Amino acid sequence: MPVSAYAAVLAAAVLHAVWNSMAHRIPDKLVAFALINCAYTLGAGLLVCLTPLPAPAAWPFIAASAVLEVTSQLFLLRAYQLGDFGQMYPLARGLAPLLVAVASVAFLGAGLSPLQCTGVLLVSGGLAALALASGRIGRAQLPALGAAACTGVIIAGYTLVDATGVRQGSDVLAYIAWLFLCQGPVLPLLALARRRTALWAQLRPVCGTGLTGGFLSLAAYGLVIWAQARGDATTVAALRETGILVAAAIATLLFREPFGRLRLAASAVVLTGIGLLT
C-alpha cells in the first residue's frame, strides 16, 4: 500500500474520532445524527454534480453499503444515548478490524500470519477488558454494550462491501458521492417524522456543531474509500482504528469521563492488536 494511502487512513482516523465526539457532545443524539446526515446530503449533492455516474457493477455495492451505514448509525446513536463515549467508541470501532480480518480469511481466501493471529487475540482480549472496564456487567449495561457491538459488526460489513465495490471500475469520488447521497436523507426524514414541527427549534442551537461533524465524517470516510482502492481491506480497517487513542484523549479531556487505567490499558491493547493485523 502506498505511503499516501497510509497517510489518508491515519488522517481519517483522527477526523473520525473528532466527529464522533462532536455527535456525542450534542445531548439529543437523534438531532445530532440528523444534522450529520444533512451534511452528507449537501456535500454528496455537490459531488454528484461534479463526477460521472458510477459503473453499473458498483450500484449493488453502493445500495448495500448505504443500508448498512444507516443501520450502523442507528445502533451507534443508541450506544451513545446509553453509554460513555470512552467505552462505546473503542468497543464499536475495535471490533470491526477483528471481524474484517476473520472474514477475509473465511470468505476471501486471505491468510493470517502468526503476528496477525496474535493481533486477533489482543484485539479480542482488549475488547473484553473494555466491556468490563466499569466493573461487573449488569443488566442495565447490556443494551449499551449490545448496541456498540452491533455497530462494530455492521461497520465490518460495510467495510468489506466498500472495499469490493470501489474496485468495480467506478471513479472513487463518484462512488463516495452516490453512497452518501443514498444514505444522507434517511435519518433527517426519520427525525422529522418523530419530532415534526418541534424539530426545527431543536436543530437550531446545535446546527453548526452537527453540520461540521457531518462534513468531517464525509471527509473521513472519503479518505478511507480512496485508500481502499489502493490497499487491502484488512490493513485499511486496522489502521483507521488508531482513532481509538484520539477518542480516549477526547473522552478524558472534553467529556471528563473517568477513563481510568483499565480502559486506557485496554485501548492500548486493542490498538497494539490492530497494529499487528496490518
Contacts in CASP RR format, 6 or more apart in sequence:
PFRMAT RR
TARGET T0000
AUTHOR 0000-0000-0000
METHOD contacts of the structure
MODEL  1
MPVSAYAAVLAAAVLHAVWNSMAHRIPDKLVAFALINCAYTLGAGLLVCL
TPLPAPAAWPFIAASAVLEVTSQLFLLRAYQLGDFGQMYPLARGLAPLLV
AVASVAFLGAGLSPLQCTGVLLVSGGLAALALASGRIGRAQLPALGAAAC
TGVIIAGYTLVDATGVRQGSDVLAYIAWLFLCQGPVLPLLALARRRTALW
AQLRPVCGTGLTGGFLSLAAYGLVIWAQARGDATTVAALRETGILVAAAI
ATLLFREPFGRLRLAASAVVLTGIGLLT
1 227 0 8 1.000
1 230 0 8 1.000
1 231 0 8 1.000
1 232 0 8 1.000
1 235 0 8 1.000
1 236 0 8 1.000
2 230 0 8 1.000
4 230 0 8 1.000
5 226 0 8 1.000
5 227 0 8 1.000
5 230 0 8 1.000
5 231 0 8 1.000
5 236 0 8 1.000
6 227 0 8 1.000
6 239 0 8 1.000
8 223 0 8 1.000
8 224 0 8 1.000
8 226 0 8 1.000
8 227 0 8 1.000
9 223 0 8 1.000
9 224 0 8 1.000
9 227 0 8 1.000
9 236 0 8 1.000
9 239 0 8 1.000
9 240 0 8 1.000
10 239 0 8 1.000
10 242 0 8 1.000
11 220 0 8 1.000
11 223 0 8 1.000
12 219 0 8 1.000
12 220 0 8 1.000
12 221 0 8 1.000
12 222 0 8 1.000
12 223 0 8 1.000
12 224 0 8 1.000
12 227 0 8 1.000
12 240 0 8 1.000
13 220 0 8 1.000
13 239 0 8 1.000
13 240 0 8 1.000
13 241 0 8 1.000
13 242 0 8 1.000
13 243 0 8 1.000
13 246 0 8 1.000
14 243 0 8 1.000
14 246 0 8 1.000
15 216 0 8 1.000
15 217 0 8 1.000
15 219 0 8 1.000
15 220 0 8 1.000
15 223 0 8 1.000
16 93 0 8 1.000
16 217 0 8 1.000
16 220 0 8 1.000
16 221 0 8 1.000
16 240 0 8 1.000
16 243 0 8 1.000
17 89 0 8 1.000
17 243 0 8 1.000
17 244 0 8 1.000
17 246 0 8 1.000
17 247 0 8 1.000
17 250 0 8 1.000
18 213 0 8 1.000
18 216 0 8 1.000
18 246 0 8 1.000
18 250 0 8 1.000
19 36 0 8 1.000
19 213 0 8 1.000
19 214 0 8 1.000
19 216 0 8 1.000
19 217 0 8 1.000
19 220 0 8 1.000
20 76 0 8 1.000
20 85 0 8 1.000
20 89 0 8 1.000
20 247 0 8 1.000
21 85 0 8 1.000
21 247 0 8 1.000
21 250 0 8 1.000
21 251 0 8 1.000
21 254 0 8 1.000
21 255 0 8 1.000
22 32 0 8 1.000
22 209 0 8 1.000
22 210 0 8 1.000
22 212 0 8 1.000
22 213 0 8 1.000
22 216 0 8 1.000
23 29 0 8 1.000
23 32 0 8 1.000
23 33 0 8 1.000
23 36 0 8 1.000
23 80 0 8 1.000
23 210 0 8 1.000
23 213 0 8 1.000
24 32 0 8 1.000
24 80 0 8 1.000
24 85 0 8 1.000
24 255 0 8 1.000
25 209 0 8 1.000
25 254 0 8 1.000
25 255 0 8 1.000
26 32 0 8 1.000
26 35 0 8 1.000
26 206 0 8 1.000
26 209 0 8 1.000
26 210 0 8 1.000
28 202 0 8 1.000
28 206 0 8 1.000
29 77 0 8 1.000
29 78 0 8 1.000
29 80 0 8 1.000
29 81 0 8 1.000
30 77 0 8 1.000
30 187 0 8 1.000
30 190 0 8 1.000
30 191 0 8 1.000
30 194 0 8 1.000
30 195 0 8 1.000
31 191 0 8 1.000
31 199 0 8 1.000
31 202 0 8 1.000
31 203 0 8 1.000
31 206 0 8 1.000
32 77 0 8 1.000
32 206 0 8 1.000
32 209 0 8 1.000
32 210 0 8 1.000
33 73 0 8 1.000
33 77 0 8 1.000
33 187 0 8 1.000
33 191 0 8 1.000
34 187 0 8 1.000
34 188 0 8 1.000
34 190 0 8 1.000
34 191 0 8 1.000
34 192 0 8 1.000
34 199 0 8 1.000
34 203 0 8 1.000
35 203 0 8 1.000
35 206 0 8 1.000
35 207 0 8 1.000
35 208 0 8 1.000
35 209 0 8 1.000
35 210 0 8 1.000
35 211 0 8 1.000
35 213 0 8 1.000
35 214 0 8 1.000
36 187 0 8 1.000
36 210 0 8 1.000
36 211 0 8 1.000
36 213 0 8 1.000
36 214 0 8 1.000
36 217 0 8 1.000
37 73 0 8 1.000
37 183 0 8 1.000
37 184 0 8 1.000
37 185 0 8 1.000
37 186 0 8 1.000
37 187 0 8 1.000
37 188 0 8 1.000
37 214 0 8 1.000
38 184 0 8 1.000
38 188 0 8 1.000
38 211 0 8 1.000
38 214 0 8 1.000
39 210 0 8 1.000
39 211 0 8 1.000
39 212 0 8 1.000
39 213 0 8 1.000
39 214 0 8 1.000
39 215 0 8 1.000
39 217 0 8 1.000
39 218 0 8 1.000
40 180 0 8 1.000
40 181 0 8 1.000
40 183 0 8 1.000
40 184 0 8 1.000
40 214 0 8 1.000
40 217 0 8 1.000
40 218 0 8 1.000
41 180 0 8 1.000
41 181 0 8 1.000
41 184 0 8 1.000
41 185 0 8 1.000
41 188 0 8 1.000
42 211 0 8 1.000
43 180 0 8 1.000
43 215 0 8 1.000
43 218 0 8 1.000
44 176 0 8 1.000
44 177 0 8 1.000
44 178 0 8 1.000
44 179 0 8 1.000
44 180 0 8 1.000
44 181 0 8 1.000
44 184 0 8 1.000
44 218 0 8 1.000
45 177 0 8 1.000
45 181 0 8 1.000
47 173 0 8 1.000
47 174 0 8 1.000
47 176 0 8 1.000
47 177 0 8 1.000
47 180 0 8 1.000
47 181 0 8 1.000
48 174 0 8 1.000
48 177 0 8 1.000
48 178 0 8 1.000
48 181 0 8 1.000
50 173 0 8 1.000
51 171 0 8 1.000
51 173 0 8 1.000
51 174 0 8 1.000
51 177 0 8 1.000
52 171 0 8 1.000
52 174 0 8 1.000
53 174 0 8 1.000
53 178 0 8 1.000
54 62 0 8 1.000
54 168 0 8 1.000
54 170 0 8 1.000
54 171 0 8 1.000
54 174 0 8 1.000
54 175 0 8 1.000
54 178 0 8 1.000
55 168 0 8 1.000
55 169 0 8 1.000
55 170 0 8 1.000
57 165 0 8 1.000
57 168 0 8 1.000
57 169 0 8 1.000
57 170 0 8 1.000
58 165 0 8 1.000
58 166 0 8 1.000
58 168 0 8 1.000
58 169 0 8 1.000
58 170 0 8 1.000
58 175 0 8 1.000
61 161 0 8 1.000
61 162 0 8 1.000
61 164 0 8 1.000
61 165 0 8 1.000
61 166 0 8 1.000
61 168 0 8 1.000
62 165 0 8 1.000
62 175 0 8 1.000
62 178 0 8 1.000
62 179 0 8 1.000
62 182 0 8 1.000
63 182 0 8 1.000
64 158 0 8 1.000
64 161 0 8 1.000
65 158 0 8 1.000
65 161 0 8 1.000
65 162 0 8 1.000
65 165 0 8 1.000
65 179 0 8 1.000
66 179 0 8 1.000
66 182 0 8 1.000
66 183 0 8 1.000
67 183 0 8 1.000
68 154 0 8 1.000
68 157 0 8 1.000
68 158 0 8 1.000
68 161 0 8 1.000
69 158 0 8 1.000
69 179 0 8 1.000
69 183 0 8 1.000
70 183 0 8 1.000
70 184 0 8 1.000
70 186 0 8 1.000
70 187 0 8 1.000
71 154 0 8 1.000
72 151 0 8 1.000
72 152 0 8 1.000
72 154 0 8 1.000
72 155 0 8 1.000
72 158 0 8 1.000
73 187 0 8 1.000
74 187 0 8 1.000
75 147 0 8 1.000
75 148 0 8 1.000
75 150 0 8 1.000
75 151 0 8 1.000
75 154 0 8 1.000
76 88 0 8 1.000
76 92 0 8 1.000
76 147 0 8 1.000
76 148 0 8 1.000
76 151 0 8 1.000
78 143 0 8 1.000
78 144 0 8 1.000
78 147 0 8 1.000
79 88 0 8 1.000
79 92 0 8 1.000
79 144 0 8 1.000
79 146 0 8 1.000
79 147 0 8 1.000
79 148 0 8 1.000
79 151 0 8 1.000
80 88 0 8 1.000
82 143 0 8 1.000
82 144 0 8 1.000
82 147 0 8 1.000
83 144 0 8 1.000
84 134 0 8 1.000
84 251 0 8 1.000
84 255 0 8 1.000
84 257 0 8 1.000
85 247 0 8 1.000
85 250 0 8 1.000
85 251 0 8 1.000
85 255 0 8 1.000
85 257 0 8 1.000
86 247 0 8 1.000
86 248 0 8 1.000
86 251 0 8 1.000
86 255 0 8 1.000
86 257 0 8 1.000
86 259 0 8 1.000
86 263 0 8 1.000
87 130 0 8 1.000
87 131 0 8 1.000
87 133 0 8 1.000
87 134 0 8 1.000
87 144 0 8 1.000
87 148 0 8 1.000
87 263 0 8 1.000
88 144 0 8 1.000
88 147 0 8 1.000
88 148 0 8 1.000
89 244 0 8 1.000
89 247 0 8 1.000
89 251 0 8 1.000
90 127 0 8 1.000
90 130 0 8 1.000
90 244 0 8 1.000
90 247 0 8 1.000
90 248 0 8 1.000
90 263 0 8 1.000
90 266 0 8 1.000
90 267 0 8 1.000
90 270 0 8 1.000
91 127 0 8 1.000
91 130 0 8 1.000
91 131 0 8 1.000
91 145 0 8 1.000
91 148 0 8 1.000
91 149 0 8 1.000
91 152 0 8 1.000
92 148 0 8 1.000
92 149 0 8 1.000
92 151 0 8 1.000
92 152 0 8 1.000
92 155 0 8 1.000
93 152 0 8 1.000
93 155 0 8 1.000
93 241 0 8 1.000
93 243 0 8 1.000
93 244 0 8 1.000
93 247 0 8 1.000
94 123 0 8 1.000
94 127 0 8 1.000
94 152 0 8 1.000
94 241 0 8 1.000
94 244 0 8 1.000
94 270 0 8 1.000
94 274 0 8 1.000
95 123 0 8 1.000
95 127 0 8 1.000
95 149 0 8 1.000
95 151 0 8 1.000
95 152 0 8 1.000
95 153 0 8 1.000
95 155 0 8 1.000
95 156 0 8 1.000
96 152 0 8 1.000
96 155 0 8 1.000
96 156 0 8 1.000
96 159 0 8 1.000
96 237 0 8 1.000
96 241 0 8 1.000
97 123 0 8 1.000
97 156 0 8 1.000
97 234 0 8 1.000
97 237 0 8 1.000
97 238 0 8 1.000
97 240 0 8 1.000
97 241 0 8 1.000
97 274 0 8 1.000
97 277 0 8 1.000
98 120 0 8 1.000
98 123 0 8 1.000
98 124 0 8 1.000
98 127 0 8 1.000
98 156 0 8 1.000
98 277 0 8 1.000
99 152 0 8 1.000
99 153 0 8 1.000
99 156 0 8 1.000
99 157 0 8 1.000
100 156 0 8 1.000
100 157 0 8 1.000
100 159 0 8 1.000
100 160 0 8 1.000
100 233 0 8 1.000
100 234 0 8 1.000
100 237 0 8 1.000
100 238 0 8 1.000
101 112 0 8 1.000
101 116 0 8 1.000
101 120 0 8 1.000
101 234 0 8 1.000
101 237 0 8 1.000
101 238 0 8 1.000
101 277 0 8 1.000
102 120 0 8 1.000
103 156 0 8 1.000
103 157 0 8 1.000
103 160 0 8 1.000
104 110 0 8 1.000
104 111 0 8 1.000
104 160 0 8 1.000
104 232 0 8 1.000
104 233 0 8 1.000
104 234 0 8 1.000
105 111 0 8 1.000
105 112 0 8 1.000
110 232 0 8 1.000
110 234 0 8 1.000
112 120 0 8 1.000
115 276 0 8 1.000
116 276 0 8 1.000
116 277 0 8 1.000
118 273 0 8 1.000
118 276 0 8 1.000
119 272 0 8 1.000
119 273 0 8 1.000
119 274 0 8 1.000
119 275 0 8 1.000
119 276 0 8 1.000
119 277 0 8 1.000
120 273 0 8 1.000
120 277 0 8 1.000
122 269 0 8 1.000
122 270 0 8 1.000
122 272 0 8 1.000
122 273 0 8 1.000
122 276 0 8 1.000
123 269 0 8 1.000
123 270 0 8 1.000
123 273 0 8 1.000
123 274 0 8 1.000
123 277 0 8 1.000
125 266 0 8 1.000
125 269 0 8 1.000
126 266 0 8 1.000
126 267 0 8 1.000
126 269 0 8 1.000
126 270 0 8 1.000
127 266 0 8 1.000
127 270 0 8 1.000
129 262 0 8 1.000
129 265 0 8 1.000
129 266 0 8 1.000
129 269 0 8 1.000
130 263 0 8 1.000
130 266 0 8 1.000
130 267 0 8 1.000
130 270 0 8 1.000
131 137 0 8 1.000
131 145 0 8 1.000
132 262 0 8 1.000
133 260 0 8 1.000
133 262 0 8 1.000
133 263 0 8 1.000
133 266 0 8 1.000
134 141 0 8 1.000
137 145 0 8 1.000
156 237 0 8 1.000
159 233 0 8 1.000
159 236 0 8 1.000
159 237 0 8 1.000
160 233 0 8 1.000
162 175 0 8 1.000
162 179 0 8 1.000
162 224 0 8 1.000
162 225 0 8 1.000
162 228 0 8 1.000
163 228 0 8 1.000
163 232 0 8 1.000
163 233 0 8 1.000
163 236 0 8 1.000
165 175 0 8 1.000
166 172 0 8 1.000
166 175 0 8 1.000
166 225 0 8 1.000
166 228 0 8 1.000
166 229 0 8 1.000
167 229 0 8 1.000
172 225 0 8 1.000
172 226 0 8 1.000
172 229 0 8 1.000
175 225 0 8 1.000
176 221 0 8 1.000
176 222 0 8 1.000
176 225 0 8 1.000
176 226 0 8 1.000
179 225 0 8 1.000
180 218 0 8 1.000
180 221 0 8 1.000
191 199 0 8 1.000
192 199 0 8 1.000
195 202 0 8 1.000
224 236 0 8 1.000
224 240 0 8 1.000
227 236 0 8 1.000
228 236 0 8 1.000
234 277 0 8 1.000
234 278 0 8 1.000
235 277 0 8 1.000
235 278 0 8 1.000
237 277 0 8 1.000
238 274 0 8 1.000
238 275 0 8 1.000
238 277 0 8 1.000
238 278 0 8 1.000
239 274 0 8 1.000
239 275 0 8 1.000
239 278 0 8 1.000
241 270 0 8 1.000
241 271 0 8 1.000
241 274 0 8 1.000
242 271 0 8 1.000
242 274 0 8 1.000
244 267 0 8 1.000
244 270 0 8 1.000
244 271 0 8 1.000
244 274 0 8 1.000
245 267 0 8 1.000
245 268 0 8 1.000
245 271 0 8 1.000
248 259 0 8 1.000
248 263 0 8 1.000
248 264 0 8 1.000
248 267 0 8 1.000
251 257 0 8 1.000
251 259 0 8 1.000
252 259 0 8 1.000
END
